[in-house]
Amino acid sequence: MNAHADPLRFPPGFVWGAATAAYQVEGSPLADGAGPSIWHRFSHTPGRVRDGDTGDVACDHYRRYPEDIALMRSLGLQSYRFSIAWSRVLPEGRGRINQAGLDHYARVVDALLEAGIAPNITLYHWDLPAALDDRGGWLNPDIADWFADYATLMFRTLGDRVPLWSTLNEPWVVADGGYMHGVLAPGHRSAFEAAIAAHHLLLAHGRGVQAFRASGARGQIGLVVNLEPKYPASHSPADLAATLRAEAYMNRQYLDPVLRGTHAEELAEVFGEAWPAPRPAEQMAVIREPIDWLGVNYYTRSVVRADESAWPQRASAVPQRGALHTETAWEVYPRGLTDTLTWVKNRYGNLPIYITENGSAFFDPPSAEVDPLPDPLRTQTLHKHLAAVHAAIGAGVDVRGYYAWSLLDNLEWAHGYSKRFGLLHVDYATQRRTRKASALAYAAVIAANAL
């Protein structure tokens, strides 16, 4: 289990789970009356996704969820974090309800509960209805109300039996990848648009929390952010300033407004003339609507140096030679997870935290010839990050649970199917699932509630 003489025990009631996202795993994106999303449109645009891959089939989780839930149960998973495809339940993003879409997610929730697995639902994991993108998407100020209406529909449908909800997954990626750099849907490239989208994402989050409170749903509501600790490459004033800009852009851009009611001052420097005038106090109050928990997605760190050519932060990451890197070229740095969690506690107070994503992409063959499929690097990386979570708990951080990314190998967005993160191997030609050794290692940790 670990190299320590005594096992690292997690608190009683610590929640163990795994996570996915709708467009990455479901397949059948237009089935049963669903409308297209921006990711359906983006992936079908030549040159946008590696090898022309799309989510048309993905892991066929839309049809195979009973089999996948049985596999979750066999691993001892206590919770499953998944997302709702907004355009599956509201094909135009608003107005007309697609009852078949609602019924699908009700069946998934009921099957999870029957298996003793708690649903953790993400309302928005990047797949905006294409019909709303045609109206401006995250650039349209009305989108906060559209999101609140969609959220209300889901709370009324499933709020009596879902214990954990989150409004948005990684709003930083939505704005940075989708509107600043154009590498993710909808593929725009504008600092002005990125600043507008970021604000509207925050407003939508706040309106979603208000909708949750008004709905009478029984569970708890939170926000999921990706955090990446930034360490200066040197103690030079230029590198220290660059590190603050990088940290403000990625880590404080969303947490400061939600948890402190302010914007990081470095953002004006990052965005330049694209940074707007101070937001109205009433909008900031909506954004600061209290949340019940925070989800933290952690994958890697950055060692930062000043770089005037790196837009928009004027900061770039220094490669860490000799360190283990994943297939996505991310350095494996477990200590960064401990540092991140203690940073959140020290800056924002000790609110309940779930690790909502943590995982690694290492090479796996297209077909699995043995069960379990050996994946020693992923298993090692998993253990080291769980030890990092345990260290943060020991330092007083209120970590309530951990979700491995991901349950299944899946469509890794613009990387297509070239990167595998799953605990379960997916043979995309046959849809056969095979346990990896990391899945069994994780199951052992869950069974013992200890590492």
Protein Blocks (a to p, Z undefined) as FASTA:
>chain_A
ZZcfbdcdddehiacdddddfklmngpmlgghiacdfklmmmmpghkaghhiafklmnom
mmmmmmmmmmmmmnopabdcddddfklmmmnopajacfklmmmmmmmmmmmmmnopacdd
dfbgoiacfklmmnopjmlmklmmmmmmmmmmmmmmmmmmpfbdcfbeckllmmmmmmmn
opacehiacfklmmmmmmmmmmmmmmmmmmmmmnopabdcdddddddddddfblcfklmm
mmmmmmmmmmmmmmmmmmnopacfklmmmnmmmlccdddfklmmmmmoccfbdcdddfbd
cdddddfklcfklpacdddehiacdfkopacdfklmmmmmmmmmmmnopaddddfbdcdd
ddddfbdfbdcdddfklmmmmmmmmmmmmmmmmnopacfbdcdddfbdcdehjnommbcf
bfbdcdfknopacddfklmmmmmmmmnopZZ
